[in-house]
Amino acid sequence: MHSEELLLPRSRQANERLHALIPGGAHTYAKGDDQYPENLAPVISHGRGAHVWDVDGNRYVEYGSGLRSVSLGHAHPRVTEAVRRELDRGSNFVRPSILEVEAAELFLATVPTAEMVKFAKNGSDVTTAAVRLARAVTGRPLVAVCADHPFFSVDDWFIGTTPMSAGIPAETTALTVAFPYGDLAATEALLARHQGEVACLILEPATATEPPPGYLAGLRELADRHGCVLVFDEMITGFRWSEAGAQGLYGVTPDLSTFGKALGNGFAVAALAGRRELMEWGGLRHCGERVFLLSTTHGAETHALAAAMAVLDTYVEEGVSARLAALGERLAAGVRQAAATMGVGEHVVVRGRAANLVFATLDEQRQPSQSYRTLFLRQLLLGGVLAPSFVVSSALGEDDVDRTVEAVAQACAVYRKALDAADPTPWTGGRPVKPAFRRRV
């Protein structure tokens, strides 16, 4: 049901309380109310399946759930049952629980390109551990990150390269260099320029665009030739691309890889996986200098590992990766049709792999526009759709997708009016949304 007005008095009040007590008003910058139209940043009460309810009682079809982590839908019965089973049995002990080895066995059976795995609570823990391990193994100082990928870690080695680099010494940032995605020649030139200094290449194996033919294999060969560690960040690709990750889908095995997000379906669990020869540097069964790889108090909470095991079983047994792709294809086709019908097909653009769709909002000159994004998000919210992206969960029904396409069609009708007026301002409802990474408030 589309309304020209969405009143969120309780959400607005809750946002004020959030900002008074929590820097940024959220525990993740991407969830900040600056990412949403003014006075239209719902505060969530609860979720079930593909729907969430805000504290004002409004229901939305939700996309990008939990920053892409809730890929099976909220309160998935198989996951919550596995978690509930462990809650009365204790969550953290002075020695490893048997679940730690069971979860490791299941993970490595699902992602057979890895030989060892260590669990933690969030993605930054494991990407930073991969970087530390690569530096230890190679004895080299530099980290080469893919410049075209937006986020790897909250830690200094990466955040120093972003516009939000305050508080990070320049000497630390100087140890991180960048290479472009899909360009083997440029990467080889970087490695030659810093001959013998680059510890690792770290990248997402795929994002909105598929890897060019032979690219990942070429990167593997480059890393081998130059003696550096190849790290795949599979936070997003892990399980969405295939049950065996992007490395399984594309048939290129990295030295180390990192997983999170979908692994816990909203519960806090991440993984560093890789070749035994490297991973054992962080263990007790080698003769070299010890590496402080990962050691987290809550890294192996039993309920989180139980959630991960339930997720892995569900993906494999129910073909979730294929379902995500099918849902995404239906949504992308509907959105593109709606945009074309309303005459904005070159301005509202859906991009990415079907299981991980994002959208671009382009202005009259077909340039990315935060003002037009604000207009579009606002109209979707008015139509009962909460969609900072179009990343699907397997809990979506076809009726949810159809409802989303209807909301998109109505949003595109308004978008067309704004393009004709060459000014989206009358339809933004206030200040434009802002990028999460920016130097100034």
C-alpha positions in Angstrom: 0.0 0.0 0.0 1.5 3.3 -1.1 1.1 6.4 0.9 2.3 9.9 0.3 3.1 10.2 4.0 4.9 7.9 6.4 4.9 9.2 9.9 7.5 7.7 12.2 7.1 9.5 15.5 8.5 6.6 17.7 11.4 6.0 15.3 12.3 9.7 15.3 12.2 9.6 19.1 14.3 6.4 19.2 16.8 8.0 16.8 17.3 10.9 19.1 17.9 8.5 22.0 20.4 6.6 19.8 22.4 9.7 18.9 22.5 10.9 22.5 24.1 7.6 23.7 25.8 6.0 20.7 28.2 7.9 18.4 26.6 7.9 15.0 23.3 6.6 16.3 24.1 3.1 15.3 26.8 0.4 15.8 27.5 0.2 12.0 28.0 3.4 9.9 26.1 1.8 7.0 23.0 1.6 9.3 23.2 5.3 10.2 20.1 7.6 9.7 22.3 9.7 7.3 21.9 6.8 4.9 18.1 7.3 4.7 15.9 10.2 3.8 15.4 12.9 6.4 12.9 11.7 9.1 12.4 8.4 7.3 14.9 6.2 9.1 12.8 3.5 10.7 14.1 1.9 14.0 13.3 -1.8 13.9 11.2 -3.6 16.4 11.5 -7.2 15.0 11.8 -9.2 11.9 10.5 -12.5 10.5 11.4 -14.0 7.2 11.8 -11.2 4.6 9.8 -8.7 6.6 10.7 -6.3 9.4 8.4 -4.1 11.6 9.5 -0.7 12.9 8.7 0.6 16.4 5.8 2.6 14.9 4.2 -0.7 13.7 4.9 -0.3 10.0 5.8 -3.5 8.1 8.4 -3.5 5.2 9.7 -6.0 2.7 13.4 -5.8 3.6 16.5 -6.1 1.4 20.2 -6.3 2.3 19.1 -7.7 5.7 21.8 -7.3 8.4 24.2 -5.8 5.9 23.8 -8.9 3.7 24.2 -11.3 6.6 20.7 -12.6 7.0 20.5 -14.5 3.8 17.9 -17.1 5.0 15.5 -14.6 6.4 15.0 -13.4 10.0 14.4 -16.0 12.8 14.9 -18.9 10.4 13.4 -21.9 12.2 16.3 -24.2 11.5 18.8 -21.7 12.7 16.9 -20.5 15.8 16.2 -24.1 16.8 20.0 -25.0 16.7 20.8 -21.9 18.7 18.1 -22.5 21.3 19.4 -26.1 21.8 22.8 -24.7 22.9 21.6 -21.8 25.1 20.7 -24.1 28.1 24.0 -26.0 27.7 26.4 -23.0 28.2 28.0 -20.8 25.7 31.7 -20.4 26.6 34.1 -22.6 28.5 37.7 -22.7 29.7 38.5 -25.3 27.0 37.2 -25.9 23.5 33.7 -27.2 23.1 33.1 -30.2 20.9 31.1 -27.9 18.6 34.4 -26.2 17.6 35.7 -29.3 15.8 32.2 -30.2 14.5 31.7 -26.8 13.0 35.3 -26.8 11.5 34.7 -30.2 9.9 31.4 -29.1 8.4 32.8 -25.8 7.2 35.8 -27.5 5.5 33.5 -30.1 3.9 31.4 -27.3 2.5 34.4 -25.2 1.3 36.8 -28.1 0.4 39.4 -25.7 -1.1 40.4 -24.8 2.5 42.4 -27.1 4.8 42.1 -25.4 8.1 39.7 -22.8 9.6 39.6 -20.6 12.7 36.4 -18.9 13.8 36.0 -15.4 15.2 33.1 -12.9 15.6 33.4 -10.4 12.8 35.0 -9.9 9.4 37.6 -7.4 10.5 39.1 -9.9 12.9 39.7 -12.4 10.2 40.9 -10.1 7.4 43.4 -8.5 9.8 44.5 -12.0 10.9 45.0 -12.9 7.2 47.1 -9.8 6.7 49.2 -10.5 9.9 49.7 -14.1 8.8 50.8 -13.1 5.3 53.3 -10.6 6.7 54.7 -13.3 9.1 55.0 -16.0 6.5 56.6 -13.7 3.8 58.6 -11.4 6.1 57.3 -8.5 4.0 55.7 -5.3 5.2 53.3 -4.1 2.4 49.7 -5.1 2.0 48.2 -4.7 -1.5 44.4 -4.1 -1.4 42.0 -4.0 -4.4 41.2 -0.3 -4.8 37.8 -1.0 -6.4 36.4 -2.8 -3.3 34.9 -0.7 -0.6 35.7 -2.4 2.7 38.0 -4.9 4.2 38.5 -4.1 7.9 38.0 -1.5 10.7 41.7 -1.9 11.5 44.3 0.7 10.7 45.9 -1.1 7.7 42.7 -0.5 5.8 40.8 2.4 7.3 43.9 4.6 6.8 43.3 4.3 3.0 39.7 5.7 3.3 38.4 9.3 3.7 37.8 8.5 7.4 41.5 8.1 8.2 41.6 10.4 11.3 43.6 8.9 14.1 45.7 6.6 12.0 49.5 7.4 11.6 50.6 8.1 8.0 53.4 5.6 8.5 50.8 2.9 8.9 48.8 3.9 5.8 52.1 4.0 3.8 52.3 0.2 4.3 49.1 -0.3 2.3 49.2 -0.1 -1.5 46.4 -0.6 -4.1 45.8 -2.4 -7.3 42.8 -2.2 -9.7 40.3 -5.1 -10.1 40.6 -7.0 -13.4 43.9 -5.5 -14.5 46.7 -8.0 -14.3 49.2 -5.8 -16.0 48.7 -3.0 -13.5 49.0 -5.5 -10.6 52.2 -6.9 -12.1 53.6 -3.4 -12.4 52.8 -2.8 -8.7 54.5 -6.0 -7.6 57.5 -5.1 -9.8 57.7 -1.6 -8.3 57.7 -3.0 -4.8 59.7 -6.1 -5.7 60.0 -8.4 -2.7 58.0 -6.1 -0.4 54.3 -7.1 -0.9 53.1 -9.7 1.6 49.7 -10.3 0.1 47.1 -9.4 -2.4 43.7 -9.1 -0.8 40.4 -8.7 -2.8 36.9 -9.8 -3.2 37.0 -12.4 -5.9 33.9 -10.9 -7.5 31.5 -8.0 -6.9 28.9 -6.2 -9.1 30.9 -7.4 -12.1 32.0 -10.9 -12.9 35.8 -11.5 -13.0 37.2 -11.1 -16.5 38.0 -14.5 -18.1 41.3 -15.8 -16.7 41.7 -12.9 -14.2 41.5 -14.9 -10.9 43.8 -17.6 -12.3 46.2 -14.9 -13.6 46.2 -13.3 -10.1 47.0 -16.7 -8.6 49.9 -17.1 -11.0 51.2 -13.5 -10.2 51.1 -14.2 -6.5 53.0 -17.4 -6.9 55.6 -15.8 -9.2 56.2 -12.8 -6.8 56.1 -14.9 -3.6 53.1 -13.2 -2.0 50.0 -14.6 -0.4 46.6 -14.5 -2.3 43.7 -13.7 0.0 40.1 -13.8 -1.1 37.6 -11.8 1.0 34.5 -13.9 0.7 32.4 -12.0 3.3 29.8 -11.3 0.6 30.5 -14.0 -2.1 30.7 -16.7 0.6 27.7 -18.9 0.0 25.8 -16.3 -2.0 27.9 -17.2 -5.1 27.9 -20.9 -4.3 27.9 -23.2 -1.3 31.7 -23.6 -1.8 32.2 -19.8 -2.1 33.4 -17.9 -5.1 36.6 -19.9 -5.0 34.6 -23.1 -5.5 32.5 -21.5 -8.3 35.4 -20.0 -10.3 37.8 -22.9 -9.6 40.7 -20.7 -8.2 42.1 -21.5 -4.8 43.5 -18.7 -2.7 46.1 -19.2 0.0 43.8 -17.7 2.6 40.1 -16.7 2.5 37.8 -15.0 4.9 34.1 -15.6 5.5 31.3 -14.0 7.6 27.9 -12.4 7.0 25.9 -15.3 5.5 27.7 -17.8 7.7 25.7 -17.0 10.8 22.4 -15.7 9.3 22.7 -12.7 11.7 24.5 -14.4 14.5 28.1 -13.3 15.1 30.5 -15.7 13.5 33.3 -15.3 10.9 36.0 -17.5 9.6 39.6 -17.4 8.4 40.3 -20.4 6.2 43.2 -21.5 4.1 46.1 -23.8 3.3 47.4 -25.9 6.2 51.0 -24.8 5.5 50.2 -21.2 6.3 47.4 -21.6 8.9 49.6 -23.8 11.1 51.9 -20.8 11.6 49.3 -19.7 14.1 49.2 -23.1 15.7 51.3 -25.2 18.0 52.5 -27.9 15.6 55.4 -26.2 13.8 59.0 -25.2 14.6 59.0 -21.6 13.6 58.3 -18.3 15.4 54.8 -18.2 16.8 52.2 -16.0 15.1 49.4 -14.5 17.2 46.8 -15.4 14.6 43.4 -15.1 16.2 42.5 -15.4 19.9 39.1 -14.1 20.8 37.1 -14.6 24.0 33.8 -15.0 22.2 35.2 -16.5 18.9 33.7 -19.9 19.5 30.5 -19.3 21.4 28.5 -22.5 21.1 25.3 -20.9 19.9 27.0 -19.0 17.1 28.8 -22.1 15.9 25.5 -24.0 16.1 23.9 -21.3 13.9 26.8 -21.6 11.4 26.3 -25.3 11.2 22.6 -25.0 10.6 23.2 -22.4 7.9 25.8 -24.6 6.1 23.4 -27.6 6.2 20.5 -25.5 5.0 22.5 -24.0 2.1 23.6 -27.4 0.9 20.4 -29.4 1.5 18.0 -26.8 0.2 20.0 -25.3 -2.6 19.8 -21.8 -1.2 22.4 -20.3 -3.5 20.3 -21.3 -6.5 17.2 -19.9 -4.9 18.9 -16.6 -4.2 19.9 -16.4 -7.8 16.3 -17.2 -9.0 14.7 -14.6 -6.7 17.3 -12.0 -7.7 16.7 -12.6 -11.4 12.9 -12.2 -11.0 13.5 -9.0 -9.1 16.0 -7.5 -11.5 13.8 -8.3 -14.5 10.8 -6.6 -12.8 12.7 -3.5 -11.7 14.2 -3.1 -15.2 10.8 -3.5 -16.8 9.2 -1.0 -14.4 12.0 1.6 -14.9 11.8 1.2 -18.7 8.0 1.5 -18.7 8.2 4.8 -16.7 10.9 6.1 -19.0 13.8 6.0 -16.5 15.5 2.8 -17.6 18.8 4.7 -18.1 18.6 6.3 -14.7 17.5 3.6 -12.3 20.0 0.9 -13.0 20.2 -2.6 -11.4 23.7 -4.1 -11.3 25.5 -7.1 -9.9 25.1 -10.8 -9.6 21.5 -11.9 -9.1 22.1 -13.0 -5.5 23.7 -9.6 -4.7 21.9 -6.9 -6.6 22.6 -3.2 -6.0 21.0 -0.2 -7.8 22.4 3.0 -9.1 20.4 6.3 -9.2 21.6 8.5 -12.0 20.8 12.2 -12.7 19.9 14.0 -16.0 23.5 13.6 -17.2 23.5 9.9 -16.1 25.9 10.6 -13.2 25.4 9.0 -9.8 23.3 11.3 -7.6 22.7 11.2 -3.9 19.6 13.4 -4.3 18.0 11.0 -6.8 18.9 8.2 -4.5 17.1 10.0 -1.7 14.0 10.4 -3.8 14.1 6.7 -4.8 14.6 5.4 -1.2 11.8 7.7 0.0 9.3 6.5 -2.5 10.3 2.8 -1.7 9.7 3.4 2.0 6.3 5.0 1.3 5.6 1.8 -0.7 6.5 -0.4 2.3 10.0 -1.5 0.9 13.2 -1.0 3.0 15.9 -1.3 0.4 19.3 0.3 0.7 20.1 -2.4 -2.0 18.2 -5.1 -3.7 20.2 -7.9 -2.0 17.7 -10.8 -1.6 17.1 -13.3 1.2 15.8 -16.8 0.5 12.7 -16.0 2.7 11.3 -13.7 0.0 8.2 -14.9 -1.7 7.3 -14.2 -5.2 4.5 -11.9 -3.9 7.2 -9.9 -2.0 9.1 -9.5 -5.2 6.0 -8.4 -7.0 5.1 -6.0 -4.3 8.6 -4.5 -4.5 8.3 -4.1 -8.3 5.0 -2.2 -7.8 6.7 0.1 -5.3 9.6 0.6 -7.8 7.2 1.5 -10.6 5.6 4.2 -8.4 9.0 5.4 -7.4 10.0 5.6 -11.1 6.9 7.6 -11.9 8.1 10.2 -9.4 11.7 9.9 -10.7 10.4 10.8 -14.2 8.8 13.9 -12.9 12.0 15.0 -11.2 14.0 14.4 -14.4 11.5 16.4 -16.4 11.9 19.2 -13.8 15.7 18.7 -13.8 15.4 19.0 -10.0 14.7 16.1 -7.5 14.6 18.5 -4.5 10.8 18.8 -4.2 10.6 15.0 -3.8 13.5 14.3 -1.4 11.7 15.4 1.7 14.8 17.1 3.1 18.6 16.8 2.9 20.1 14.1 0.6 21.5 10.9 1.9 25.2 10.7 2.3 27.9 8.1 1.6 29.0 6.2 4.7 32.7 6.9 4.1 33.3 10.7 4.1 35.8 13.0 5.7 33.3 15.6 7.1 30.0 15.2 9.0 
